[in-house]
Amino acid sequence: MLAWMRRISASADRMGRMATTVGTDLGAALEQGTLGPSGLRGAVARCQGCTETCACDTWLDTHAAGADAPPAYCRNIDLFLELRSAD
């Protein structure tokens, strides 16, 4: 069970880094109601199921200054772009 919780935590951390990198404020989206708790859980679950975590970590490390969009393989690309445009 502990390994499962670590994977969820790592996915949530990765997702937070991605949101910051592409200029999406997940906290504001939650506060404004454009993203609900179930939507956030679904996004974390999509991230957790991703097979590109190593590539994602590398991409995040090389885009620390920011990026216009997540990489094409990101399972949450539509969510990140939709929430960013809603700001």
Jmol script that loads the backbone (N, CA, C; Angstrom):
load data "model"
ATOM      1  N   MET A   1       0.818  -1.193   0.000  1.00  0.00           N
ATOM      2  CA  MET A   1       0.000   0.000   0.000  1.00  0.00           C
ATOM      3  C   MET A   1       0.862   1.258   0.000  1.00  0.00           C
ATOM      4  N   LEU A   2       1.978   1.242   0.663  1.00  0.00           N
ATOM      5  CA  LEU A   2       2.838   2.408   0.721  1.00  0.00           C
ATOM      6  C   LEU A   2       3.375   2.767  -0.664  1.00  0.00           C
ATOM      7  N   ALA A   3       3.732   1.779  -1.467  1.00  0.00           N
ATOM      8  CA  ALA A   3       4.226   2.038  -2.820  1.00  0.00           C
ATOM      9  C   ALA A   3       3.150   2.718  -3.657  1.00  0.00           C
ATOM     10  N   TRP A   4       1.920   2.306  -3.522  1.00  0.00           N
ATOM     11  CA  TRP A   4       0.798   2.903  -4.234  1.00  0.00           C
ATOM     12  C   TRP A   4       0.635   4.373  -3.857  1.00  0.00           C
ATOM     13  N   MET A   5       0.744   4.663  -2.579  1.00  0.00           N
ATOM     14  CA  MET A   5       0.624   6.044  -2.105  1.00  0.00           C
ATOM     15  C   MET A   5       1.788   6.890  -2.611  1.00  0.00           C
ATOM     16  N   ARG A   6       2.959   6.320  -2.690  1.00  0.00           N
ATOM     17  CA  ARG A   6       4.113   7.057  -3.228  1.00  0.00           C
ATOM     18  C   ARG A   6       3.914   7.387  -4.696  1.00  0.00           C
ATOM     19  N   ARG A   7       3.328   6.445  -5.453  1.00  0.00           N
ATOM     20  CA  ARG A   7       3.060   6.698  -6.879  1.00  0.00           C
ATOM     21  C   ARG A   7       2.048   7.827  -7.043  1.00  0.00           C
ATOM     22  N   ILE A   8       1.033   7.847  -6.207  1.00  0.00           N
ATOM     23  CA  ILE A   8       0.042   8.923  -6.266  1.00  0.00           C
ATOM     24  C   ILE A   8       0.706  10.254  -5.938  1.00  0.00           C
ATOM     25  N   SER A   9       1.517  10.255  -4.909  1.00  0.00           N
ATOM     26  CA  SER A   9       2.212  11.479  -4.515  1.00  0.00           C
ATOM     27  C   SER A   9       3.151  11.963  -5.623  1.00  0.00           C
ATOM     28  N   ALA A  10       3.882  11.038  -6.228  1.00  0.00           N
ATOM     29  CA  ALA A  10       4.797  11.411  -7.313  1.00  0.00           C
ATOM     30  C   ALA A  10       4.020  11.964  -8.503  1.00  0.00           C
ATOM     31  N   SER A  11       2.879  11.367  -8.807  1.00  0.00           N
ATOM     32  CA  SER A  11       2.057  11.857  -9.920  1.00  0.00           C
ATOM     33  C   SER A  11       1.499  13.238  -9.613  1.00  0.00           C
ATOM     34  N   ALA A  12       1.050  13.446  -8.399  1.00  0.00           N
ATOM     35  CA  ALA A  12       0.533  14.760  -8.012  1.00  0.00           C
ATOM     36  C   ALA A  12       1.638  15.809  -8.085  1.00  0.00           C
ATOM     37  N   ASP A  13       2.837  15.469  -7.632  1.00  0.00           N
ATOM     38  CA  ASP A  13       3.968  16.387  -7.710  1.00  0.00           C
ATOM     39  C   ASP A  13       4.316  16.704  -9.165  1.00  0.00           C
ATOM     40  N   ARG A  14       4.370  15.680  -9.996  1.00  0.00           N
ATOM     41  CA  ARG A  14       4.692  15.850 -11.410  1.00  0.00           C
ATOM     42  C   ARG A  14       3.637  16.729 -12.081  1.00  0.00           C
ATOM     43  N   MET A  15       2.381  16.476 -11.748  1.00  0.00           N
ATOM     44  CA  MET A  15       1.301  17.260 -12.324  1.00  0.00           C
ATOM     45  C   MET A  15       1.402  18.728 -11.902  1.00  0.00           C
ATOM     46  N   GLY A  16       1.733  18.961 -10.661  1.00  0.00           N
ATOM     47  CA  GLY A  16       1.916  20.330 -10.181  1.00  0.00           C
ATOM     48  C   GLY A  16       3.055  21.027 -10.893  1.00  0.00           C
ATOM     49  N   ARG A  17       4.150  20.310 -11.109  1.00  0.00           N
ATOM     50  CA  ARG A  17       5.276  20.884 -11.852  1.00  0.00           C
ATOM     51  C   ARG A  17       4.878  21.214 -13.280  1.00  0.00           C
ATOM     52  N   MET A  18       4.113  20.316 -13.910  1.00  0.00           N
ATOM     53  CA  MET A  18       3.682  20.546 -15.280  1.00  0.00           C
ATOM     54  C   MET A  18       2.776  21.765 -15.348  1.00  0.00           C
ATOM     55  N   ALA A  19       1.833  21.857 -14.424  1.00  0.00           N
ATOM     56  CA  ALA A  19       0.923  23.004 -14.409  1.00  0.00           C
ATOM     57  C   ALA A  19       1.704  24.307 -14.285  1.00  0.00           C
ATOM     58  N   THR A  20       2.648  24.348 -13.364  1.00  0.00           N
ATOM     59  CA  THR A  20       3.458  25.547 -13.182  1.00  0.00           C
ATOM     60  C   THR A  20       4.256  25.854 -14.445  1.00  0.00           C
ATOM     61  N   THR A  21       4.844  24.833 -15.039  1.00  0.00           N
ATOM     62  CA  THR A  21       5.680  25.017 -16.224  1.00  0.00           C
ATOM     63  C   THR A  21       4.904  25.601 -17.393  1.00  0.00           C
ATOM     64  N   VAL A  22       3.653  25.189 -17.549  1.00  0.00           N
ATOM     65  CA  VAL A  22       2.870  25.676 -18.693  1.00  0.00           C
ATOM     66  C   VAL A  22       1.940  26.830 -18.316  1.00  0.00           C
ATOM     67  N   GLY A  23       2.063  27.340 -17.094  1.00  0.00           N
ATOM     68  CA  GLY A  23       1.302  28.519 -16.702  1.00  0.00           C
ATOM     69  C   GLY A  23      -0.148  28.265 -16.340  1.00  0.00           C
ATOM     70  N   THR A  24      -0.438  27.084 -15.828  1.00  0.00           N
ATOM     71  CA  THR A  24      -1.790  26.747 -15.394  1.00  0.00           C
ATOM     72  C   THR A  24      -1.821  26.763 -13.872  1.00  0.00           C
ATOM     73  N   ASP A  25      -2.746  27.524 -13.314  1.00  0.00           N
ATOM     74  CA  ASP A  25      -2.863  27.626 -11.863  1.00  0.00           C
ATOM     75  C   ASP A  25      -3.975  26.694 -11.376  1.00  0.00           C
ATOM     76  N   LEU A  26      -3.594  25.495 -10.948  1.00  0.00           N
ATOM     77  CA  LEU A  26      -4.580  24.518 -10.497  1.00  0.00           C
ATOM     78  C   LEU A  26      -5.314  24.986  -9.244  1.00  0.00           C
ATOM     79  N   GLY A  27      -4.610  25.662  -8.357  1.00  0.00           N
ATOM     80  CA  GLY A  27      -5.244  26.176  -7.138  1.00  0.00           C
ATOM     81  C   GLY A  27      -6.334  27.177  -7.468  1.00  0.00           C
ATOM     82  N   ALA A  28      -6.056  28.092  -8.385  1.00  0.00           N
ATOM     83  CA  ALA A  28      -7.056  29.081  -8.793  1.00  0.00           C
ATOM     84  C   ALA A  28      -8.234  28.390  -9.477  1.00  0.00           C
ATOM     85  N   ALA A  29      -7.942  27.379 -10.294  1.00  0.00           N
ATOM     86  CA  ALA A  29      -9.013  26.643 -10.970  1.00  0.00           C
ATOM     87  C   ALA A  29      -9.926  25.958  -9.958  1.00  0.00           C
ATOM     88  N   LEU A  30      -9.346  25.426  -8.893  1.00  0.00           N
ATOM     89  CA  LEU A  30     -10.150  24.801  -7.836  1.00  0.00           C
ATOM     90  C   LEU A  30     -10.984  25.861  -7.110  1.00  0.00           C
ATOM     91  N   GLU A  31     -10.367  26.983  -6.785  1.00  0.00           N
ATOM     92  CA  GLU A  31     -11.073  28.056  -6.082  1.00  0.00           C
ATOM     93  C   GLU A  31     -12.201  28.634  -6.922  1.00  0.00           C
ATOM     94  N   GLN A  32     -11.978  28.784  -8.225  1.00  0.00           N
ATOM     95  CA  GLN A  32     -12.978  29.377  -9.119  1.00  0.00           C
ATOM     96  C   GLN A  32     -14.045  28.377  -9.534  1.00  0.00           C
ATOM     97  N   GLY A  33     -13.805  27.106  -9.276  1.00  0.00           N
ATOM     98  CA  GLY A  33     -14.772  26.082  -9.633  1.00  0.00           C
ATOM     99  C   GLY A  33     -14.658  25.585 -11.064  1.00  0.00           C
ATOM    100  N   THR A  34     -13.624  26.026 -11.787  1.00  0.00           N
ATOM    101  CA  THR A  34     -13.432  25.521 -13.148  1.00  0.00           C
ATOM    102  C   THR A  34     -12.828  24.120 -13.128  1.00  0.00           C
ATOM    103  N   LEU A  35     -12.294  23.727 -11.991  1.00  0.00           N
ATOM    104  CA  LEU A  35     -11.803  22.371 -11.768  1.00  0.00           C
ATOM    105  C   LEU A  35     -12.326  21.930 -10.409  1.00  0.00           C
ATOM    106  N   GLY A  36     -13.032  20.829 -10.405  1.00  0.00           N
ATOM    107  CA  GLY A  36     -13.564  20.311  -9.148  1.00  0.00           C
ATOM    108  C   GLY A  36     -12.668  19.219  -8.587  1.00  0.00           C
ATOM    109  N   PRO A  37     -12.940  18.801  -7.358  1.00  0.00           N
ATOM    110  CA  PRO A  37     -12.134  17.748  -6.738  1.00  0.00           C
ATOM    111  C   PRO A  37     -12.099  16.461  -7.557  1.00  0.00           C
ATOM    112  N   SER A  38     -13.215  16.074  -8.140  1.00  0.00           N
ATOM    113  CA  SER A  38     -13.218  14.843  -8.931  1.00  0.00           C
ATOM    114  C   SER A  38     -12.405  15.014 -10.207  1.00  0.00           C
ATOM    115  N   GLY A  39     -12.429  16.207 -10.783  1.00  0.00           N
ATOM    116  CA  GLY A  39     -11.601  16.482 -11.967  1.00  0.00           C
ATOM    117  C   GLY A  39     -10.122  16.420 -11.637  1.00  0.00           C
ATOM    118  N   LEU A  40      -9.754  16.932 -10.479  1.00  0.00           N
ATOM    119  CA  LEU A  40      -8.361  16.877 -10.046  1.00  0.00           C
ATOM    120  C   LEU A  40      -7.933  15.439  -9.793  1.00  0.00           C
ATOM    121  N   ARG A  41      -8.791  14.667  -9.133  1.00  0.00           N
ATOM    122  CA  ARG A  41      -8.473  13.253  -8.893  1.00  0.00           C
ATOM    123  C   ARG A  41      -8.305  12.503 -10.214  1.00  0.00           C
ATOM    124  N   GLY A  42      -9.175  12.794 -11.172  1.00  0.00           N
ATOM    125  CA  GLY A  42      -9.079  12.156 -12.479  1.00  0.00           C
ATOM    126  C   GLY A  42      -7.781  12.512 -13.188  1.00  0.00           C
ATOM    127  N   ALA A  43      -7.372  13.761 -13.075  1.00  0.00           N
ATOM    128  CA  ALA A  43      -6.120  14.200 -13.698  1.00  0.00           C
ATOM    129  C   ALA A  43      -4.925  13.499 -13.062  1.00  0.00           C
ATOM    130  N   VAL A  44      -4.941  13.385 -11.742  1.00  0.00           N
ATOM    131  CA  VAL A  44      -3.849  12.679 -11.057  1.00  0.00           C
ATOM    132  C   VAL A  44      -3.841  11.210 -11.474  1.00  0.00           C
ATOM    133  N   ALA A  45      -5.011  10.610 -11.597  1.00  0.00           N
ATOM    134  CA  ALA A  45      -5.089   9.207 -12.015  1.00  0.00           C
ATOM    135  C   ALA A  45      -4.565   9.034 -13.441  1.00  0.00           C
ATOM    136  N   ARG A  46      -4.892   9.979 -14.342  1.00  0.00           N
ATOM    137  CA  ARG A  46      -4.352   9.898 -15.708  1.00  0.00           C
ATOM    138  C   ARG A  46      -2.830  10.008 -15.675  1.00  0.00           C
ATOM    139  N   CYS A  47      -2.325  10.909 -14.878  1.00  0.00           N
ATOM    140  CA  CYS A  47      -0.871  11.075 -14.750  1.00  0.00           C
ATOM    141  C   CYS A  47      -0.247   9.805 -14.173  1.00  0.00           C
ATOM    142  N   GLN A  48      -0.894   9.239 -13.185  1.00  0.00           N
ATOM    143  CA  GLN A  48      -0.372   8.030 -12.548  1.00  0.00           C
ATOM    144  C   GLN A  48      -0.299   6.876 -13.537  1.00  0.00           C
ATOM    145  N   GLY A  49      -1.223   6.813 -14.474  1.00  0.00           N
ATOM    146  CA  GLY A  49      -1.243   5.738 -15.456  1.00  0.00           C
ATOM    147  C   GLY A  49      -0.331   5.960 -16.645  1.00  0.00           C
ATOM    148  N   CYS A  50       0.363   7.074 -16.681  1.00  0.00           N
ATOM    149  CA  CYS A  50       1.234   7.409 -17.806  1.00  0.00           C
ATOM    150  C   CYS A  50       2.463   6.493 -17.847  1.00  0.00           C
ATOM    151  N   THR A  51       2.864   6.138 -19.052  1.00  0.00           N
ATOM    152  CA  THR A  51       4.068   5.314 -19.228  1.00  0.00           C
ATOM    153  C   THR A  51       5.285   6.153 -19.600  1.00  0.00           C
ATOM    154  N   GLU A  52       5.136   7.477 -19.603  1.00  0.00           N
ATOM    155  CA  GLU A  52       6.220   8.381 -20.015  1.00  0.00           C
ATOM    156  C   GLU A  52       6.775   9.194 -18.838  1.00  0.00           C
ATOM    157  N   THR A  53       6.758   8.637 -17.636  1.00  0.00           N
ATOM    158  CA  THR A  53       7.172   9.416 -16.472  1.00  0.00           C
ATOM    159  C   THR A  53       8.634   9.852 -16.543  1.00  0.00           C
ATOM    160  N   CYS A  54       9.507   9.002 -17.028  1.00  0.00           N
ATOM    161  CA  CYS A  54      10.923   9.389 -17.139  1.00  0.00           C
ATOM    162  C   CYS A  54      11.088  10.511 -18.157  1.00  0.00           C
ATOM    163  N   ALA A  55      10.421  10.373 -19.300  1.00  0.00           N
ATOM    164  CA  ALA A  55      10.475  11.414 -20.322  1.00  0.00           C
ATOM    165  C   ALA A  55       9.873  12.713 -19.780  1.00  0.00           C
ATOM    166  N   CYS A  56       8.816  12.595 -19.021  1.00  0.00           N
ATOM    167  CA  CYS A  56       8.163  13.764 -18.440  1.00  0.00           C
ATOM    168  C   CYS A  56       9.099  14.473 -17.463  1.00  0.00           C
ATOM    169  N   ASP A  57       9.735  13.722 -16.595  1.00  0.00           N
ATOM    170  CA  ASP A  57      10.678  14.323 -15.647  1.00  0.00           C
ATOM    171  C   ASP A  57      11.803  15.045 -16.378  1.00  0.00           C
ATOM    172  N   THR A  58      12.315  14.435 -17.427  1.00  0.00           N
ATOM    173  CA  THR A  58      13.375  15.073 -18.217  1.00  0.00           C
ATOM    174  C   THR A  58      12.850  16.332 -18.886  1.00  0.00           C
ATOM    175  N   TRP A  59      11.653  16.250 -19.472  1.00  0.00           N
ATOM    176  CA  TRP A  59      11.053  17.408 -20.138  1.00  0.00           C
ATOM    177  C   TRP A  59      10.867  18.540 -19.129  1.00  0.00           C
ATOM    178  N   LEU A  60      10.358  18.229 -17.954  1.00  0.00           N
ATOM    179  CA  LEU A  60      10.152  19.248 -16.924  1.00  0.00           C
ATOM    180  C   LEU A  60      11.479  19.883 -16.513  1.00  0.00           C
ATOM    181  N   ASP A  61      12.504  19.062 -16.354  1.00  0.00           N
ATOM    182  CA  ASP A  61      13.822  19.587 -15.976  1.00  0.00           C
ATOM    183  C   ASP A  61      14.382  20.521 -17.039  1.00  0.00           C
ATOM    184  N   THR A  62      14.128  20.220 -18.303  1.00  0.00           N
ATOM    185  CA  THR A  62      14.685  21.040 -19.383  1.00  0.00           C
ATOM    186  C   THR A  62      13.787  22.228 -19.747  1.00  0.00           C
ATOM    187  N   HIS A  63      12.624  22.322 -19.134  1.00  0.00           N
ATOM    188  CA  HIS A  63      11.719  23.447 -19.393  1.00  0.00           C
ATOM    189  C   HIS A  63      11.401  24.200 -18.096  1.00  0.00           C
ATOM    190  N   ALA A  64      12.365  24.257 -17.212  1.00  0.00           N
ATOM    191  CA  ALA A  64      12.155  24.903 -15.917  1.00  0.00           C
ATOM    192  C   ALA A  64      11.764  26.373 -16.053  1.00  0.00           C
ATOM    193  N   ALA A  65      12.165  27.010 -17.144  1.00  0.00           N
ATOM    194  CA  ALA A  65      11.834  28.422 -17.359  1.00  0.00           C
ATOM    195  C   ALA A  65      10.422  28.608 -17.912  1.00  0.00           C
ATOM    196  N   GLY A  66       9.759  27.514 -18.258  1.00  0.00           N
ATOM    197  CA  GLY A  66       8.391  27.590 -18.757  1.00  0.00           C
ATOM    198  C   GLY A  66       8.263  27.043 -20.165  1.00  0.00           C
ATOM    199  N   ALA A  67       7.038  26.818 -20.565  1.00  0.00           N
ATOM    200  CA  ALA A  67       6.736  26.298 -21.901  1.00  0.00           C
ATOM    201  C   ALA A  67       5.317  26.712 -22.274  1.00  0.00           C
ATOM    202  N   ASP A  68       5.055  26.740 -23.569  1.00  0.00           N
ATOM    203  CA  ASP A  68       3.726  27.120 -24.056  1.00  0.00           C
ATOM    204  C   ASP A  68       2.693  26.022 -23.853  1.00  0.00           C
ATOM    205  N   ALA A  69       3.133  24.779 -23.875  1.00  0.00           N
ATOM    206  CA  ALA A  69       2.212  23.647 -23.764  1.00  0.00           C
ATOM    207  C   ALA A  69       2.970  22.434 -23.248  1.00  0.00           C
ATOM    208  N   PRO A  70       2.255  21.501 -22.654  1.00  0.00           N
ATOM    209  CA  PRO A  70       2.879  20.239 -22.244  1.00  0.00           C
ATOM    210  C   PRO A  70       3.320  19.450 -23.476  1.00  0.00           C
ATOM    211  N   PRO A  71       4.171  18.465 -23.293  1.00  0.00           N
ATOM    212  CA  PRO A  71       4.545  17.619 -24.429  1.00  0.00           C
ATOM    213  C   PRO A  71       3.322  16.854 -24.941  1.00  0.00           C
ATOM    214  N   ALA A  72       3.377  16.465 -26.186  1.00  0.00           N
ATOM    215  CA  ALA A  72       2.230  15.822 -26.847  1.00  0.00           C
ATOM    216  C   ALA A  72       1.768  14.555 -26.133  1.00  0.00           C
ATOM    217  N   TYR A  73       2.667  13.858 -25.453  1.00  0.00           N
ATOM    218  CA  TYR A  73       2.290  12.604 -24.792  1.00  0.00           C
ATOM    219  C   TYR A  73       1.593  12.820 -23.452  1.00  0.00           C
ATOM    220  N   CYS A  74       1.509  14.048 -22.985  1.00  0.00           N
ATOM    221  CA  CYS A  74       0.892  14.323 -21.678  1.00  0.00           C
ATOM    222  C   CYS A  74      -0.588  13.951 -21.716  1.00  0.00           C
ATOM    223  N   ARG A  75      -0.998  13.134 -20.795  1.00  0.00           N
ATOM    224  CA  ARG A  75      -2.397  12.688 -20.731  1.00  0.00           C
ATOM    225  C   ARG A  75      -3.340  13.784 -20.238  1.00  0.00           C
ATOM    226  N   ASN A  76      -2.785  14.872 -19.733  1.00  0.00           N
ATOM    227  CA  ASN A  76      -3.600  15.977 -19.244  1.00  0.00           C
ATOM    228  C   ASN A  76      -3.421  17.245 -20.077  1.00  0.00           C
ATOM    229  N   ILE A  77      -2.884  17.116 -21.276  1.00  0.00           N
ATOM    230  CA  ILE A  77      -2.618  18.294 -22.099  1.00  0.00           C
ATOM    231  C   ILE A  77      -3.877  19.135 -22.299  1.00  0.00           C
ATOM    232  N   ASP A  78      -4.985  18.504 -22.617  1.00  0.00           N
ATOM    233  CA  ASP A  78      -6.222  19.253 -22.854  1.00  0.00           C
ATOM    234  C   ASP A  78      -6.660  20.004 -21.599  1.00  0.00           C
ATOM    235  N   LEU A  79      -6.560  19.366 -20.459  1.00  0.00           N
ATOM    236  CA  LEU A  79      -6.947  19.998 -19.198  1.00  0.00           C
ATOM    237  C   LEU A  79      -6.068  21.209 -18.915  1.00  0.00           C
ATOM    238  N   PHE A  80      -4.762  21.043 -19.028  1.00  0.00           N
ATOM    239  CA  PHE A  80      -3.850  22.157 -18.750  1.00  0.00           C
ATOM    240  C   PHE A  80      -4.133  23.344 -19.666  1.00  0.00           C
ATOM    241  N   LEU A  81      -4.307  23.081 -20.961  1.00  0.00           N
ATOM    242  CA  LEU A  81      -4.542  24.169 -21.905  1.00  0.00           C
ATOM    243  C   LEU A  81      -5.906  24.804 -21.697  1.00  0.00           C
ATOM    244  N   GLU A  82      -6.914  23.993 -21.403  1.00  0.00           N
ATOM    245  CA  GLU A  82      -8.258  24.524 -21.157  1.00  0.00           C
ATOM    246  C   GLU A  82      -8.278  25.414 -19.908  1.00  0.00           C
ATOM    247  N   LEU A  83      -7.644  24.963 -18.851  1.00  0.00           N
ATOM    248  CA  LEU A  83      -7.645  25.745 -17.611  1.00  0.00           C
ATOM    249  C   LEU A  83      -6.825  27.024 -17.777  1.00  0.00           C
ATOM    250  N   ARG A  84      -5.762  26.956 -18.531  1.00  0.00           N
ATOM    251  CA  ARG A  84      -4.933  28.145 -18.740  1.00  0.00           C
ATOM    252  C   ARG A  84      -5.724  29.190 -19.517  1.00  0.00           C
ATOM    253  N   SER A  85      -6.500  28.756 -20.506  1.00  0.00           N
ATOM    254  CA  SER A  85      -7.263  29.713 -21.310  1.00  0.00           C
ATOM    255  C   SER A  85      -8.452  30.280 -20.534  1.00  0.00           C
ATOM    256  N   ALA A  86      -8.853  29.589 -19.457  1.00  0.00           N
ATOM    257  CA  ALA A  86      -9.970  30.052 -18.650  1.00  0.00           C
ATOM    258  C   ALA A  86      -9.566  31.170 -17.680  1.00  0.00           C
ATOM    259  N   ASP A  87      -8.262  31.356 -17.485  1.00  0.00           N
ATOM    260  CA  ASP A  87      -7.785  32.387 -16.550  1.00  0.00           C
ATOM    261  C   ASP A  87      -8.111  33.777 -17.050  1.00  0.00           C
TER     262      ASP A  87
END
end "model"
wireframe off; spacefill off
backbone 0.3
color backbone group
